[in-house]
């Protein structure tokens, strides 16, 4: 205990420039709209130079794509956690995971800049018109989770279910019609029977 207490701050893992900048984007957006997000503003918020951001992301759009990609990876980690927390219960696992995805998503500042009162079309384009790479990443990641979890969903069915779940999640987050609880329940009602049949014996 004494050894741990004696360590200085430098002993802690250092945050990467990428994560530092993306955290700065999130923080900046909690008080501003996306239109106010510039490389200069994020650089000031992150405590780095503009050139560092250009070296890391290439452009403002590249920074936004990196943000959404990290956001998706975070959601996948959450889904993994919720599936692991509901062993033997596909319906509960799906509903629990999707409820959390919708709740987390609707609280994220970038998502709010897509679906809020003043939606920003360039952000919308990242997850719609230009969103194929991100959706593929989400689909492949979710299929892997389904196949390697306790459910051991067969690969072909895991890919189908993942593709549907990702499309439903993106659709709900960009055009929400109902609350997270109801949306998650409906997704579970529709997809759980399919996944139950796909569980390896």
C-alpha positions as CSV (number, residue, x, y, z in Angstrom):
1,X,0.0,0.0,0.0
2,X,2.9,2.4,0.9
3,X,4.5,1.7,-2.5
4,X,1.4,2.5,-4.4
5,X,0.8,5.7,-2.4
6,X,4.4,6.8,-3.0
7,X,4.1,6.7,-6.8
8,X,4.0,10.0,-8.5
9,X,1.5,11.0,-11.2
10,X,3.9,10.1,-14.0
11,X,3.5,6.4,-13.1
12,X,-0.1,6.4,-14.3
13,X,-0.7,5.4,-17.9
14,X,-0.4,8.5,-20.1
15,X,-3.4,9.4,-22.1
16,X,-2.8,9.3,-25.9
17,X,-3.0,12.6,-27.9
18,X,-6.0,11.0,-29.8
19,X,-8.0,10.3,-26.6
20,X,-7.0,13.6,-25.1
21,X,-8.3,15.4,-28.2
22,X,-11.5,13.4,-28.4
23,X,-12.2,14.0,-24.8
24,X,-11.7,17.7,-25.5
25,X,-14.3,17.4,-28.3
26,X,-16.8,15.9,-25.9
27,X,-16.2,18.5,-23.3
28,X,-16.4,21.4,-25.7
29,X,-19.6,20.1,-27.2
30,X,-21.3,20.1,-23.8
31,X,-21.4,23.9,-24.0
32,X,-21.3,24.5,-27.8
33,X,-22.8,23.2,-31.0
34,X,-20.8,21.3,-33.6
35,X,-20.5,24.4,-35.8
36,X,-18.3,26.0,-33.1
37,X,-15.9,23.1,-33.1
38,X,-12.8,24.1,-34.8
39,X,-9.3,22.5,-34.8
40,X,-8.1,25.6,-32.9
41,X,-10.9,25.4,-30.3
42,X,-10.2,21.7,-29.7
43,X,-6.4,22.3,-29.5
44,X,-7.0,24.9,-26.8
45,X,-9.3,22.5,-24.9
46,X,-6.9,19.6,-25.2
47,X,-3.8,21.6,-24.5
48,X,-2.1,20.7,-27.7
49,X,-1.2,22.5,-30.9
50,X,-3.4,22.6,-34.0
51,X,-0.6,21.0,-36.0
52,X,-0.7,18.1,-33.6
53,X,-4.4,17.6,-34.3
54,X,-3.9,17.8,-38.0
55,X,-1.1,15.3,-37.8
56,X,-3.4,13.0,-35.8
57,X,-6.7,13.4,-37.7
58,X,-5.9,15.1,-41.0
59,X,-9.0,17.3,-40.8
60,X,-12.0,18.4,-38.7
61,X,-14.0,15.6,-40.4
62,X,-11.3,13.1,-39.7
63,X,-11.5,14.1,-36.0
64,X,-15.3,13.6,-36.1
65,X,-14.9,10.1,-37.7
66,X,-12.4,9.2,-35.0
67,X,-14.8,10.4,-32.3
68,X,-17.7,8.3,-33.7
69,X,-15.4,5.3,-34.1
70,X,-14.3,5.5,-30.5
71,X,-17.9,5.9,-29.5
72,X,-18.9,2.7,-31.3
73,X,-16.0,0.8,-29.7
74,X,-17.2,2.0,-26.3
75,X,-20.7,0.8,-27.0
76,X,-19.4,-2.6,-28.1
77,X,-17.5,-2.9,-24.8
78,X,-20.7,-2.1,-23.0
79,X,-22.7,-4.7,-24.9
80,X,-20.0,-7.3,-24.1
81,X,-20.4,-6.5,-20.4
82,X,-24.2,-6.7,-20.5
83,X,-24.3,-10.0,-22.4
84,X,-21.8,-11.4,-19.9
85,X,-24.0,-10.2,-17.0
86,X,-27.0,-12.2,-18.3
87,X,-25.8,-15.8,-18.9
88,X,-28.3,-18.2,-20.3
89,X,-30.9,-15.4,-21.0
90,X,-30.8,-14.2,-24.6
91,X,-33.9,-12.1,-24.2
92,X,-32.7,-10.3,-21.1
93,X,-29.2,-9.9,-22.5
94,X,-30.4,-8.2,-25.7
95,X,-32.9,-6.0,-23.9
96,X,-30.3,-5.0,-21.3
97,X,-27.6,-4.3,-23.8
98,X,-29.8,-2.3,-26.2
99,X,-31.4,-0.2,-23.4
100,X,-27.9,0.8,-22.4
101,X,-26.8,1.6,-25.9
102,X,-29.8,3.8,-26.4
103,X,-29.4,5.6,-23.1
104,X,-25.7,6.1,-23.5
105,X,-26.1,7.2,-27.1
106,X,-28.8,9.8,-26.4
107,X,-26.6,11.3,-23.7
108,X,-23.6,11.7,-26.0
109,X,-22.9,15.3,-27.2
110,X,-22.1,14.3,-30.8
111,X,-25.3,12.3,-31.0
112,X,-27.2,15.3,-29.6
113,X,-25.7,17.4,-32.3
114,X,-27.1,15.0,-34.9
115,X,-30.6,14.7,-33.5
116,X,-31.0,17.8,-31.4
117,X,-33.0,21.0,-32.3
118,X,-30.3,22.1,-34.7
119,X,-29.0,19.0,-36.4
120,X,-25.7,19.2,-38.2
121,X,-25.8,17.6,-41.6
122,X,-22.0,17.0,-41.8
123,X,-22.2,14.9,-38.6
124,X,-25.3,13.1,-39.9
125,X,-23.4,12.2,-43.0
126,X,-20.6,10.5,-41.0
127,X,-23.1,7.9,-39.8
128,X,-25.4,7.7,-42.9
129,X,-23.9,8.6,-46.3
130,X,-20.3,8.0,-45.3
131,X,-21.1,5.6,-42.5
132,X,-20.4,2.3,-44.1
133,X,-16.9,1.7,-42.5
134,X,-18.2,2.6,-39.1
135,X,-21.3,0.4,-39.4
136,X,-19.1,-2.5,-40.7
137,X,-16.8,-2.1,-37.7
138,X,-19.8,-2.1,-35.4
139,X,-21.4,-5.1,-37.1
140,X,-18.2,-7.2,-37.2
141,X,-17.5,-6.3,-33.5
142,X,-21.0,-7.3,-32.4
143,X,-20.9,-10.5,-34.4
144,X,-17.7,-11.5,-32.7
145,X,-19.2,-10.8,-29.3
146,X,-22.3,-12.9,-30.1
147,X,-20.2,-15.8,-31.4
148,X,-17.6,-15.8,-28.6
149,X,-19.9,-15.1,-25.6
150,X,-21.6,-17.7,-23.5
151,X,-24.3,-17.9,-26.1
152,X,-21.9,-19.2,-28.8
153,X,-24.2,-18.0,-31.6
154,X,-23.3,-19.7,-34.9
155,X,-21.2,-17.3,-37.0
156,X,-23.6,-17.0,-39.9
157,X,-26.5,-16.1,-37.6
158,X,-24.3,-13.9,-35.5
159,X,-23.5,-11.9,-38.6
160,X,-27.1,-11.5,-39.6
161,X,-28.3,-10.6,-36.1
162,X,-25.4,-8.1,-35.7
163,X,-26.2,-6.4,-39.0
164,X,-29.8,-6.0,-38.0
165,X,-29.0,-4.8,-34.4
166,X,-26.5,-2.2,-35.7
167,X,-28.9,-0.8,-38.2
168,X,-31.7,-0.6,-35.6
169,X,-29.3,1.1,-33.1
170,X,-28.1,3.6,-35.7
171,X,-31.6,4.3,-36.8
172,X,-32.9,4.8,-33.3
173,X,-30.0,7.0,-32.3
174,X,-30.3,9.3,-35.4
175,X,-34.1,9.3,-35.5
176,X,-35.5,8.4,-32.1
177,X,-39.2,7.8,-32.0
178,X,-39.6,6.3,-28.6
179,X,-37.7,6.0,-25.3
180,X,-34.8,3.6,-24.6
181,X,-36.9,1.2,-22.5
182,X,-39.6,0.7,-25.1
183,X,-37.1,0.5,-28.1
184,X,-35.0,-2.1,-26.3
185,X,-38.0,-4.2,-25.4
186,X,-39.2,-4.2,-29.0
187,X,-35.8,-5.1,-30.3
188,X,-35.6,-8.0,-27.9
189,X,-39.0,-9.3,-28.8
190,X,-38.2,-9.4,-32.5
191,X,-34.6,-10.7,-32.4
192,X,-34.3,-12.9,-29.3
193,X,-36.2,-15.8,-30.8
194,X,-33.8,-15.8,-33.8
195,X,-30.8,-15.7,-31.6
196,X,-32.2,-18.4,-29.3
197,X,-32.4,-20.8,-32.2
198,X,-28.9,-19.9,-33.3
199,X,-27.3,-20.7,-29.9
200,X,-25.0,-23.7,-30.3
201,X,-26.1,-26.8,-28.5
